[in-house]
Structures are given as structure tokens and as C-alpha cells.
Amino acid sequence: MKGMLILISVEKEVQRQMEILKTGAAEIIPEEELKEKIRQSLISNKPLIVKLGLDPTAPDIHLGHTVPLQKMRQFQDLGHQAVIIIGDFTGRIGDPSGRSETRKPLTEEEILRNAETYKQQIFKILDPEKTRIEFNATWLAKLTFEDVLKLASKVTVARMLERDDFAKRYAEERPISIHEFFYPLMQGYDSIALDSDVELGGTDQKFNLLMGRNLQKDFGQALQVALTTPILEGLDGVQKMSKSLGNYIGVYESPREMFGKTMSIPDELMIRYFELVTKVEVAEIRKLEKGLADGTVHPRDLKMRLGWEIVRIYHGEKEANQAKEEFIKMFQKKEAPDEMPEVSLTKLGFDLQTEVELVALLVAAKLTSSRGEARRLIDQGGVRINDKKIEDVQAVINFSSGDIIKVGKRKFARVRV
């Protein structure tokens, strides 16, 4: 009887964990194997080894990059071992996923510098006390040329060309360097080195994740489960979040900017953002979703909750509260924020005996990046002084200390004469 109760308890916990892990996941390959791995983990009291590889190809990340990190945090909270692999070796090749041409290789100095920044950023989400950080040069750099040849013999060229990006480049007669074929092999070998149970990655990483599973079979290991996460849409609600497209929320942006950008996402993406980039529990998200559907939760209030949750992760609860209050002042009460940067006319070199050209001031104060942008914003009605819209691109202003300049929706500055 006691044994039966234990089994029932285990099965309930398996179902609970699966419900959490499936939320916000694009695909689990195969799902039944993940259930069994969780079941055996509970019975043996041995946590699963959950792997996520990050190539430090850029010094900072946006919310789109954090989606698999949030899934990793769920595994941590469920008692499993999170292992972050910093691809200091694979980064020298660069992941060809989604690329139309060969990546420019990074120097070792660039990789290590970016890796340090990455480590600071990922611990905004992951619990550092429960996270292993590994650098894959630890094992990849030790492989002999004979080892590499043996590894390469496990996969055919035809198999590599099944990748959409490789197949497209081949069909378009764009060059594919031989060393790019080694990237998925190296990522797969990371799984062998760790004897990983689960590997996480975006949907664009599916080929690489399955490569690890295939290589583990050749090396006689238990096969890892591949769990892919969706590619997050940006603020436009259509294209994937990207710095180059300007539709991103950076994890190092100010609380005010982060909150304001969140308030601009389309309503239909709110629940998706809750699932993919916040720490709100699944049961609570389902309640919010139901409230949104039956009208008991107002979309504006839900979006403000979303902005608060996102800012809280990266800046803390105090800053999240302040960002929310400032947003309400600016956009609901039409008030300026309590704190804003000061613009000293004398330090910027303006002659206080004459009126100041507004376009020149906006550029000098770095409220716009160029005179062209300044003129465009004025022409579009996007520049106000003391809440008065300025419509003349040739405007010259006689400023007084305390005057407030508003540029666009979220930039404010207080003039000091």
C-alpha cells in the first residue's frame, strides 16, 4: 500500500513538472522520454542534467535571447541541474544557424570579454548557486585530429545538407566552408562531454540539438531530450526580436525604457510574453489569460503587470514600482517624471545671451542622434517644451532653468541655464 502511494505521488509530480515545462515550449523531442527521465529522476533522487549552450558572439542580450534561459530556470526550480556552456571554442567558428553566409570568426579576447558580460546577464534569471558554468574549450581543445576525424565520420554530407540554411546556401551557390559543418558536431560533442539528459535551444537550434542526441547514441550514452523554445516576436508583433530591426527590449536598458517599450507590444502577445520572458507561475498565467478572455482583467492593466514583471527581473522591485508610477504620470496623468537628466546650456557651449536653436540643442544633448532625426521629430510633432508642441524645425528658444524638453514618447530632460 505504501509503495502504491509513493508511485501515485511520483506520477502526480511527473505530471506537474511536465505541465510547467510544456508551457512556452515549442517542441519536446520526444515528449514521452522526458516524462520517463523525470520519473526516474524522482525515483532515484538524481537531478537531470539540463544543458544550454551560449556562444558569446555579442556583448549584450535582449529579451528574445532570454527565452531558453527562462525555461532553464524552470528546470532549476524543479530541482534539476542547470549547466550553461559558454562556447568559447565553438564561438571561434560561429553558429551557422539561420545564416546566409559564413560568420566572421571572433578573436579569443572578444569571446572572453563577451562571456563575462553574458555571465552577468544570465544570473538576472538563473540562480547562480544552482548553475554550473562550463567552457567547451575544456574538452574540445583536447581533441586530436584523429578524434576529430572519427567524430566527422559519424555524419554524412547529405545529412548536413538537410539543414535549411545549408541547403538554401548550397542551392543558391553561396559558399559553405568545411569548418561550418563542424559546428553542430562540436555542439553535439558538448552533450557527450556532459552526458546531458536534456538540451535547450530555440527552434532554429533543432538540427544542432538532435545532432547531440545522434552522437550520444554512437557513443553508447542515454539519449538526451531536445526541448526547443519559440522565437520571440519583437515589439512590432510580427518579426523576431532583433537589434537590427529596432524592435527589441534590451536587458540592460533603463527601467523606464524597458517598461515603456513593454507597453507598446500588441495586446495579443501579452500572454506569450508572460509565458516566455517572465517568472510568473503557469497557474497564475492561466488565471490572467482567463480574466483577459472573460473581461475581468483589463488589457491595459495586464500589460502594466507585464512591464512590472519584466523590469523587476532586471532592476528589482523598487525600480519596477517607480517605472510603473512614472509611466502612469507621463501617459495617464500627462505629467513629467520626477527624475530626469539635466541639460546644462553653458556646458554644451551655448551662448546664454542669445536664443538657442532647438535642433542644435537636441543633438548636443544627445536627445536625438542627428540633426536630421531632430528635424523629423519636430516635423512629426514629437518634440514638446513644457508640454507645448514645437512645430517649426527652424525654432529658436529662449530657455529658462527648469524648462522641460520631451522628445518622442519617453525621453525627458530638464534645462539648466
C-alpha positions in Angstrom: 0.0 0.0 0.0 2.8 2.4 0.9 4.6 1.6 -2.3 1.4 2.3 -4.3 1.1 5.7 -2.6 4.7 6.6 -3.5 4.1 5.7 -7.1 0.9 7.8 -7.2 2.9 10.7 -5.7 5.6 10.3 -8.2 3.2 10.3 -11.1 1.5 13.4 -9.8 4.9 15.1 -9.7 5.8 14.0 -13.2 2.5 15.5 -14.5 3.1 18.7 -12.6 6.6 19.1 -13.9 5.5 18.3 -17.5 2.7 20.9 -17.3 5.3 23.6 -16.3 7.9 22.5 -18.8 5.5 22.2 -21.8 4.2 25.8 -21.2 6.1 28.1 -23.5 7.9 25.2 -25.2 7.8 24.8 -29.0 8.6 21.1 -29.2 9.8 18.3 -26.9 11.6 15.5 -28.8 10.4 13.0 -27.7 7.9 14.1 -25.0 7.5 10.6 -23.6 11.2 10.3 -23.0 11.2 13.5 -21.0 8.4 12.1 -18.8 10.4 8.9 -18.2 13.6 10.9 -17.4 11.7 13.0 -14.8 10.1 9.8 -13.4 13.5 8.1 -13.0 15.0 11.3 -11.6 12.3 11.4 -8.9 12.7 7.7 -8.0 16.5 7.9 -7.8 16.6 11.3 -6.3 19.1 12.3 -9.0 18.5 15.6 -10.8 18.5 15.7 -14.6 21.5 17.4 -16.3 20.0 20.2 -18.4 22.3 21.9 -20.9 22.1 25.2 -22.7 24.9 26.4 -24.9 25.6 30.1 -25.4 28.1 31.4 -27.9 29.2 34.9 -26.7 29.1 36.4 -30.2 27.7 39.8 -28.9 28.4 41.7 -25.6 24.8 42.1 -24.6 21.4 40.4 -25.0 17.7 41.3 -25.4 14.6 39.5 -24.2 14.5 37.2 -27.2 17.7 35.7 -26.0 16.3 35.0 -22.6 13.5 32.7 -23.6 15.5 29.4 -23.2 17.1 30.9 -20.0 13.6 31.2 -18.5 12.9 27.6 -19.4 16.3 26.6 -17.8 15.2 28.5 -14.6 12.0 26.3 -14.5 14.2 23.2 -14.6 16.2 24.7 -11.7 13.2 25.4 -9.7 12.0 21.8 -10.2 15.3 20.6 -8.7 17.3 19.8 -11.8 21.0 20.7 -12.6 21.4 23.6 -14.9 24.6 23.6 -17.0 25.4 26.7 -19.1 28.1 26.0 -21.7 29.9 29.1 -22.8 31.0 28.4 -26.3 34.5 29.8 -26.1 35.6 27.2 -28.6 32.5 26.9 -30.8 32.4 30.7 -30.9 35.5 30.7 -32.9 33.5 29.2 -35.8 30.2 30.9 -35.1 26.8 29.1 -35.3 25.7 28.9 -39.0 22.1 28.5 -38.0 19.9 30.9 -39.9 22.9 32.5 -41.7 23.1 33.2 -45.4 26.9 33.5 -45.3 29.9 32.4 -43.3 30.2 34.2 -39.9 33.3 36.3 -39.2 35.3 34.4 -36.6 35.8 36.1 -33.2 39.1 36.5 -31.5 39.8 34.8 -28.2 39.9 38.2 -26.5 36.4 39.2 -27.9 34.9 35.8 -26.8 36.2 36.0 -23.3 35.1 39.7 -22.9 31.7 38.9 -24.2 31.5 35.8 -22.0 32.0 37.8 -18.8 29.1 40.1 -19.9 26.9 37.1 -20.6 27.6 35.6 -17.2 26.4 38.8 -15.5 23.3 38.9 -17.6 22.2 35.3 -17.3 22.2 35.5 -13.5 19.4 38.0 -13.7 17.4 34.9 -14.5 19.2 31.8 -13.3 20.1 31.0 -9.7 23.9 31.3 -9.6 24.1 28.9 -6.6 22.4 26.2 -8.7 24.1 26.8 -12.0 27.3 25.2 -13.4 29.2 27.2 -15.9 31.4 25.3 -18.3 33.6 26.4 -21.2 33.6 24.0 -24.1 37.3 24.6 -24.9 37.8 22.4 -21.8 37.2 19.3 -23.8 37.1 20.4 -27.4 40.6 21.9 -27.4 41.9 18.5 -26.2 40.6 16.5 -29.2 43.3 15.3 -31.5 43.0 15.4 -35.3 42.3 11.7 -35.2 39.5 12.3 -32.7 38.0 15.0 -35.0 38.1 12.6 -38.0 36.3 9.9 -36.0 33.7 12.4 -35.0 33.3 13.7 -38.6 32.8 10.1 -39.8 29.5 9.9 -37.8 27.6 12.2 -40.1 27.3 12.3 -43.9 27.4 15.4 -46.1 23.8 14.6 -47.2 22.7 14.8 -43.5 24.4 18.2 -43.1 22.7 19.5 -46.2 19.3 18.6 -44.7 19.7 21.8 -42.6 17.5 24.6 -44.2 20.3 27.2 -44.1 22.9 24.9 -45.6 20.5 23.6 -48.2 19.5 27.1 -49.2 23.1 28.4 -49.5 24.0 25.3 -51.5 21.1 25.8 -53.9 22.0 29.5 -54.3 25.6 28.6 -54.8 26.7 30.6 -51.8 29.9 29.3 -50.2 29.8 26.9 -47.3 33.1 26.5 -45.5 34.0 23.0 -44.4 34.6 24.2 -40.9 30.9 25.2 -40.6 30.0 21.6 -40.8 31.9 21.0 -37.6 29.8 23.4 -35.6 26.9 21.0 -35.0 29.4 18.2 -34.4 31.1 20.3 -31.7 27.8 21.2 -30.1 26.8 17.6 -30.1 30.1 16.6 -28.5 29.3 19.0 -25.7 26.4 16.7 -24.9 28.7 13.8 -24.8 31.2 15.5 -22.5 28.4 16.4 -20.1 26.3 13.2 -20.5 23.4 15.5 -20.7 19.8 14.4 -20.2 18.1 17.5 -21.8 19.3 20.2 -24.1 17.5 23.5 -24.6 17.6 25.9 -27.6 15.4 28.0 -29.9 13.5 26.4 -32.7 16.4 27.4 -35.0 18.6 25.1 -33.0 16.6 21.9 -33.6 19.2 20.4 -36.0 22.1 21.1 -33.5 20.1 19.6 -30.6 19.3 16.5 -32.5 22.9 16.1 -33.5 23.8 15.7 -29.8 21.2 13.1 -29.5 22.5 11.2 -32.5 26.1 11.3 -31.3 25.2 10.2 -27.8 23.8 7.0 -29.5 27.1 6.4 -31.3 29.0 6.9 -28.0 26.7 4.5 -26.1 25.1 7.1 -23.9 21.5 7.6 -22.9 19.9 9.9 -25.4 19.2 13.5 -24.4 15.8 15.0 -25.0 15.7 18.1 -27.2 13.4 20.9 -25.9 13.0 23.9 -28.2 11.6 27.2 -27.3 9.8 29.7 -29.7 11.5 32.6 -31.3 10.1 35.7 -29.6 8.3 38.3 -31.7 9.5 41.8 -31.3 7.6 45.0 -30.4 6.1 45.1 -33.9 4.4 41.8 -33.2 5.5 40.3 -36.5 9.2 39.9 -36.9 11.5 38.2 -34.4 13.0 40.4 -31.8 16.2 41.9 -33.2 18.5 44.8 -32.5 19.0 45.3 -36.3 15.2 45.7 -36.7 14.9 48.0 -33.7 12.0 46.0 -32.2 13.8 44.8 -29.1 13.9 45.2 -25.3 17.5 45.0 -24.1 18.2 43.5 -20.7 20.5 46.5 -19.8 18.0 49.2 -20.8 16.8 51.6 -18.1 13.7 50.6 -16.1 11.7 53.5 -17.7 12.7 52.5 -21.3 12.1 48.8 -20.6 8.6 49.5 -19.1 7.7 51.9 -21.8 8.7 49.5 -24.6 6.7 46.7 -23.0 3.6 48.9 -23.0 3.9 49.2 -26.8 3.7 45.4 -27.6 0.4 44.3 -29.3 -2.3 43.1 -26.9 -2.4 39.6 -28.5 1.2 38.9 -27.5 0.8 39.7 -23.8 0.2 36.1 -22.6 3.0 34.8 -24.9 5.4 37.3 -23.2 4.2 36.2 -19.8 5.0 32.6 -20.7 8.3 33.2 -22.4 10.1 36.1 -20.6 8.7 36.3 -17.0 8.9 34.3 -13.9 5.2 34.3 -13.2 4.0 30.8 -12.4 2.0 28.8 -15.0 -1.2 28.6 -12.8 -1.2 32.4 -12.4 -0.7 33.0 -16.2 -3.7 30.7 -16.9 -5.8 32.9 -14.5 -4.7 36.1 -16.2 -5.4 34.5 -19.6 -8.9 33.6 -18.4 -9.5 37.0 -17.0 -8.5 38.6 -20.2 -10.9 36.4 -22.2 -13.9 37.0 -19.9 -13.3 40.7 -19.5 -12.5 40.7 -15.7 -8.9 41.7 -16.5 -8.4 44.9 -18.5 -5.7 44.6 -21.2 -4.0 47.9 -20.1 -3.7 46.7 -16.5 -2.4 43.3 -17.7 0.2 45.0 -19.9 1.3 47.2 -16.9 1.7 44.0 -14.9 3.8 42.5 -17.7 6.0 45.6 -17.7 6.4 45.5 -14.0 7.3 41.8 -14.0 10.0 42.3 -16.7 11.6 45.4 -15.0 11.6 43.5 -11.7 13.7 40.7 -13.1 16.5 43.0 -14.3 16.3 46.0 -12.0 14.5 44.9 -8.8 11.0 45.6 -7.3 11.7 49.2 -6.3 12.7 50.2 -9.8 9.8 48.3 -11.2 7.4 50.2 -9.0 9.0 53.6 -9.9 8.9 52.8 -13.6 5.2 51.9 -13.4 4.4 55.1 -11.4 6.3 57.3 -13.9 4.5 55.7 -16.8 1.2 56.4 -15.2 2.2 60.1 -14.7 3.5 60.5 -18.2 0.8 58.8 -20.2 -2.3 58.6 -18.0 -1.9 61.9 -16.0 0.1 63.6 -18.7 2.8 64.6 -16.1 6.6 64.5 -16.5 8.6 62.1 -14.4 10.1 63.2 -11.0 13.7 62.5 -12.1 15.2 63.2 -15.5 18.6 64.2 -16.8 19.6 67.8 -16.8 20.8 69.7 -19.8 23.3 72.5 -19.0 23.3 75.1 -21.8 26.7 76.5 -20.7 28.4 73.1 -20.5 27.1 72.4 -24.0 28.6 75.6 -25.3 25.6 77.7 -26.0 25.6 81.5 -25.6 23.1 82.4 -23.0 22.8 85.9 -24.4 21.1 84.6 -27.5 18.2 82.3 -28.2 19.2 78.6 -28.7 18.5 76.7 -32.0 16.3 73.8 -30.9 17.7 71.3 -33.4 21.3 72.0 -32.3 20.3 71.6 -28.7 18.6 68.2 -29.2 21.7 66.9 -31.0 24.2 68.4 -28.4 22.2 67.0 -25.5 22.0 63.6 -27.2 18.2 63.6 -27.2 18.5 62.8 -30.9 21.3 61.2 -32.8 21.4 63.7 -35.7 20.1 67.0 -37.0 18.0 65.0 -39.5 16.3 63.0 -36.8 15.7 66.2 -34.7 14.0 67.9 -37.7 12.0 64.8 -38.5 10.7 64.5 -34.9 9.8 68.2 -34.7 8.0 68.0 -38.1 6.0 65.0 -36.8 5.0 66.8 -33.6 7.3 64.7 -31.4 9.1 67.5 -29.5 7.5 69.5 -26.7 8.8 72.2 -24.4 6.8 72.5 -21.1 4.1 70.3 -22.8 3.8 72.8 -25.7 4.3 71.1 -29.1 7.0 72.7 -31.2 6.2 72.5 -34.9 8.8 74.8 -36.5 12.0 72.9 -37.5 13.8 76.3 -37.5 12.7 77.2 -34.0 15.0 79.1 -31.7 14.1 79.1 -28.0 14.8 81.5 -25.1 15.2 78.8 -22.4 14.8 79.3 -18.6 16.1 77.0 -15.9 13.5 74.3 -15.2 12.1 74.1 -18.7 11.2 70.5 -19.6 12.0 69.1 -23.0 10.1 66.0 -24.1 11.4 64.1 -27.2 9.3 61.2 -28.5 7.2 59.2 -26.0 9.8 58.5 -23.3 12.7 61.0 -23.4 12.7 63.9 -21.0 15.3 66.4 -20.0 15.3 69.5 -17.7 17.1 72.6 -18.8 19.6 74.3 -16.6 20.8 77.8 -17.6 
